[in-house]
């Protein structure tokens, strides 16, 4: 249960802070309206840092990401009997985190039409240029870079390591994330996307599920490629 609890609360914190920053930028009449991509990348990096600290303190390995959990397990870096509790914690934590953001920003959702910024992009990812093949490759490459570096950090829940993971997220966002919004994490995309779909969000736009296979499949492939390469290099 410690793995489930750590992943649940760590991912919840990740999503509350990460999607909260996106809501601040995109919704009307917040003090953050109109902030730029650097703001979002740094905010997501810090959100991951805080999530990893919480998860590690509560007894998990701080994955917060099915691409990490499955990639690690597939190549022997993580036990398979812990995979299901980790995945459940990640997806449920992401959903609940998004629900809290909906509550936090409800008046601002009411003030913002779908045409003017109330979109699924607050909660999930969408491509800058819609091209399914290259969108998939973008998510694969960005996740590969993230998890390959992560594998070379050692235990990333201890000391200053979570902060280093956060800076890694931020630089991936600024360097590789501008094409798709850098999901690099199926739970980070699908949990909030589902919350936006089924919860009572005022002035809601389309949840764009036709695109959702990209932030699911691209990160999983990237994670497997990173872990496989790490095994080959050892």
ZIHU-V177193 format. One record per pair of residues at least 12 apart in sequence whose ideal C-beta (glycine too) atoms are under 10 Angstrom apart, sorted by the first residue. I is the first residue (numbers start at 1). GAP is how many residues later the second one is. If there is no record, write none. Layout:
i=<I/I>
gap=<GAP/GAP>
//
This chain:
i=<1/1/1/2/2/2/2/2/2/3/3/3/3/3/3/3/3/3/3/3/3/3/3/3/3/4/4/4/4/4/4/4/4/4/4/4/4/4/5/5/5/5/5/5/5/6/6/6/6/6/6/6/6/6/6/6/6/6/6/6/6/6/6/7/7/7/7/7/7/7/7/7/7/7/7/7/7/7/7/7/7/7/7/7/7/7/7/8/8/8/8/8/8/8/8/8/8/8/8/8/8/8/8/9/9/9/9/9/9/9/9/9/9/10/10/10/10/10/10/10/10/10/10/10/10/10/10/10/10/10/10/10/10/10/11/11/11/11/11/11/11/11/11/11/11/11/11/11/11/11/11/11/11/11/11/11/11/12/12/12/12/12/12/12/12/12/12/12/12/12/12/12/12/13/13/13/13/13/13/13/13/13/13/13/13/14/14/14/14/14/14/14/14/14/14/14/14/14/14/14/14/14/14/14/14/15/15/15/15/15/15/15/15/15/15/15/15/15/15/15/15/15/15/15/15/16/16/16/16/16/16/16/16/16/16/16/16/17/17/17/17/17/17/17/17/17/17/18/18/18/18/18/18/18/18/18/18/18/18/18/18/18/18/18/18/19/19/19/19/19/19/19/19/19/19/19/19/19/19/19/19/19/19/19/20/20/20/20/20/20/20/20/20/20/21/21/21/21/21/21/21/21/21/21/21/22/22/22/22/22/22/22/22/22/22/22/22/22/23/23/23/23/23/23/23/23/23/23/23/23/24/24/24/24/24/24/24/24/25/25/25/25/25/25/25/26/26/26/26/26/26/26/26/26/26/27/27/27/27/27/27/27/27/27/27/27/27/28/28/28/28/28/28/28/28/28/28/29/29/29/29/29/30/30/30/30/30/33/33/33/34/37/37/37/37/37/38/38/38/40/40/40/40/40/40/41/41/41/41/41/41/41/41/41/41/42/42/42/42/42/42/42/43/43/43/44/44/44/44/44/44/44/44/44/44/45/45/45/45/45/45/45/45/45/45/45/46/46/46/46/46/47/47/47/47/47/48/48/48/48/48/48/48/48/48/48/48/48/48/48/48/49/49/49/49/49/49/49/49/49/49/49/50/50/50/51/51/51/51/51/51/51/52/52/52/52/52/52/52/52/52/52/52/53/53/53/53/53/53/53/54/54/54/55/55/55/55/55/55/56/56/56/56/56/56/57/58/59/60/60/60/60/60/60/61/61/61/61/61/61/61/62/62/62/62/62/62/62/62/63/63/63/63/63/63/63/63/63/63/63/63/64/64/64/64/64/64/64/64/64/65/65/65/65/65/65/65/65/65/65/65/65/65/65/65/65/66/66/66/66/66/66/66/66/66/66/66/66/66/66/67/67/67/67/67/67/67/67/67/67/67/67/67/67/67/67/67/67/67/67/67/67/67/67/68/68/68/68/68/68/68/68/68/68/68/68/68/68/69/69/69/69/69/69/69/69/69/69/70/70/70/70/70/70/70/70/70/71/71/71/71/71/71/71/71/71/71/71/71/71/71/71/71/71/72/72/72/72/72/72/72/72/72/73/73/73/74/74/74/74/74/74/75/75/75/75/75/75/75/75/75/75/75/76/76/77/77/77/77/78/86/87/87/88/89/90/90/90/90/90/90/91/91/91/91/91/91/92/92/93/93/93/94/94/94/94/94/94/94/94/94/94/94/94/94/95/95/95/95/95/95/95/95/95/96/96/97/97/97/97/97/97/98/98/98/98/98/98/98/98/98/98/98/98/99/99/99/99/99/99/100/101/101/101/101/101/101/102/102/102/102/102/102/102/102/102/102/103/105/105/105/105/106/106/106/107/108/109/109/109/109/109/109/110/110/110/111/111/112/112/112/113/113/113/114/114/114/114/114/115/115/116/117/117/118/118/118/118/118/118/119/119/119/119/119/119/119/120/120/120/120/120/120/120/120/120/120/120/120/120/120/121/121/121/121/122/122/122/122/123/123/123/123/123/123/123/123/123/123/123/124/124/124/124/124/124/124/124/124/124/124/124/124/124/124/124/124/124/125/125/125/125/125/125/125/125/125/125/125/125/125/125/125/125/125/125/126/126/126/126/126/126/126/126/126/126/126/127/127/127/127/127/127/127/127/128/128/128/128/128/129/129/130/130/130/130/130/131/131/132/132/132/132/133/134/134/134/135/135/135/135/135/135/135/135/136/136/136/136/136/136/136/136/137/137/137/137/137/137/138/138/138/138/138/138/138/138/138/138/138/138/139/139/139/139/139/139/139/139/139/139/139/139/139/139/139/139/139/139/139/139/140/140/140/140/140/140/140/140/140/140/140/140/141/141/141/141/141/141/141/141/142/142/142/142/142/142/142/142/142/142/142/142/142/143/143/143/143/143/143/143/143/143/143/143/143/143/143/143/143/143/144/144/144/144/144/144/144/144/144/144/144/144/144/145/145/145/145/145/145/145/145/146/146/146/146/146/146/146/146/146/146/146/146/146/147/147/147/147/147/147/147/147/147/147/148/148/148/148/148/148/148/148/148/149/149/149/149/149/149/150/150/150/150/150/150/150/151/151/151/151/151/151/151/151/152/152/152/153/153/156/169/169/169/172/180/180/180/180/181/182/182/183/183/183/183/183/183/184/184/184/184/184/185/185/185/185/186/186/186/186/186/186/186/186/187/187/187/188/188/189/189/189/189/189/189/189/190/190/190/190/192/193/193/193/193/193/193/193/194/194/194/195/196/197/197>
gap=<58/84/88/53/56/57/58/80/83/52/55/56/57/58/60/66/76/78/79/80/81/82/83/85/86/54/55/56/78/80/81/82/83/84/85/86/88/89/50/53/54/55/80/84/88/45/46/48/49/50/51/52/53/54/55/56/57/58/79/80/83/87/151/44/47/48/51/52/53/54/55/56/57/58/59/62/75/78/79/80/81/82/83/84/85/86/180/46/47/50/52/56/77/78/80/81/82/83/84/85/86/88/89/42/45/46/48/49/51/80/84/87/88/38/40/41/42/43/44/45/46/47/48/50/51/52/53/54/55/79/80/83/147/152/37/40/43/44/49/51/52/53/54/75/78/79/80/81/82/83/84/85/86/174/176/177/180/39/42/43/52/77/78/80/81/82/83/84/85/86/87/88/179/34/35/36/37/38/39/40/41/42/51/80/84/30/32/33/34/35/36/37/38/40/41/50/51/76/79/80/83/155/171/173/174/32/36/49/75/78/79/80/81/82/83/84/85/86/108/170/172/173/176/177/180/31/34/35/77/78/80/81/82/83/84/85/88/26/27/29/30/31/32/33/34/80/84/22/25/26/27/28/29/30/32/33/76/79/80/83/105/151/167/170/174/24/25/28/75/78/79/81/82/83/85/86/103/104/105/169/172/173/176/177/12/23/27/77/78/80/81/84/85/102/14/18/19/20/21/22/23/25/26/80/101/13/17/18/21/22/79/97/99/100/101/102/159/170/75/78/79/81/82/85/86/89/94/95/99/100/15/16/19/77/80/81/84/98/12/14/15/18/92/96/97/14/79/82/86/90/91/92/93/95/96/78/80/81/82/83/84/85/89/90/91/95/176/79/80/81/82/83/84/85/88/89/90/78/79/81/82/83/75/77/78/81/82/75/79/84/83/136/137/140/141/144/132/135/136/130/133/134/137/141/142/128/129/130/131/132/133/134/136/137/141/124/125/127/128/129/131/132/126/127/130/122/125/126/128/129/133/137/138/140/144/118/120/121/122/123/124/125/126/127/128/129/117/120/121/123/124/17/50/119/122/141/14/16/17/98/114/115/117/118/119/120/121/122/136/137/140/111/112/113/114/115/116/117/118/119/120/121/112/113/116/13/14/42/46/111/114/115/12/104/105/106/109/110/111/112/113/114/117/104/105/108/109/110/112/113/39/103/108/31/34/35/38/102/107/99/100/101/102/105/106/100/31/98/22/25/26/29/30/97/16/17/21/25/94/95/96/88/93/94/95/96/99/100/103/15/19/20/23/24/26/27/87/93/94/122/124/22/25/26/29/30/101/121/123/124/21/22/25/29/78/81/82/85/118/119/120/121/122/123/154/158/17/20/21/24/25/119/120/121/122/124/150/153/154/157/23/72/73/76/77/79/80/116/117/118/119/120/121/148/149/151/152/153/154/155/156/157/159/160/18/22/75/78/79/82/83/88/116/117/151/155/158/159/13/14/15/16/17/18/20/21/118/154/13/16/17/116/149/150/153/154/157/72/73/76/77/79/80/148/149/150/151/152/153/154/155/156/157/159/14/75/78/79/151/152/154/155/158/13/150/154/146/149/150/153/154/157/76/148/149/151/152/153/154/155/156/157/159/151/155/74/150/153/154/149/101/99/100/99/98/95/96/97/98/100/101/95/96/97/99/100/103/95/99/94/95/98/29/30/91/92/93/94/95/96/97/98/99/100/101/92/95/96/97/98/99/100/103/104/95/99/26/90/91/94/95/98/24/25/26/90/93/94/95/96/97/98/101/103/92/93/96/97/99/100/95/21/22/91/94/95/100/20/21/90/93/94/97/98/99/100/102/96/13/17/96/97/94/95/96/95/94/13/91/92/93/94/95/91/92/93/91/92/90/91/93/89/90/92/87/89/90/91/92/88/90/87/86/88/78/83/84/85/86/87/77/84/85/86/87/88/89/69/72/73/76/77/81/84/85/86/87/88/89/91/92/60/75/84/87/70/74/79/83/65/66/68/69/70/71/72/73/74/78/84/57/59/64/65/66/67/68/69/70/71/72/73/83/84/85/87/88/91/14/52/55/56/57/58/59/60/63/64/67/68/83/86/87/89/90/93/54/55/57/63/67/80/82/85/86/88/89/12/52/53/54/81/84/87/88/49/50/51/52/53/50/51/50/78/80/81/84/48/49/78/79/81/82/81/45/46/80/44/45/46/76/78/79/80/83/44/77/78/79/81/82/85/86/42/43/77/81/84/85/38/39/40/41/42/43/44/45/46/76/80/84/37/38/40/41/42/43/44/45/46/47/50/75/76/77/78/79/80/81/82/83/44/74/77/78/79/80/81/82/83/84/85/86/31/35/38/43/77/80/81/84/30/31/33/34/35/37/38/40/41/42/76/77/80/29/33/39/40/41/42/43/72/75/76/77/78/79/80/81/82/83/32/40/74/75/77/78/79/80/81/82/83/84/85/23/26/27/30/31/39/77/81/19/22/23/25/26/30/36/38/39/73/76/77/80/37/72/75/76/77/78/79/80/82/83/74/75/77/78/79/80/81/82/85/15/16/19/22/23/77/14/15/18/73/76/77/80/72/75/76/78/79/80/82/83/74/78/81/12/15/12/13/15/16/12/31/34/35/38/34/33/37/29/31/32/33/35/36/31/34/35/38/39/30/31/34/38/26/29/30/31/32/33/34/37/28/29/32/27/31/22/23/25/26/27/29/30/19/22/25/26/15/14/15/16/18/19/22/23/13/15/18/12/12/12/15>
//
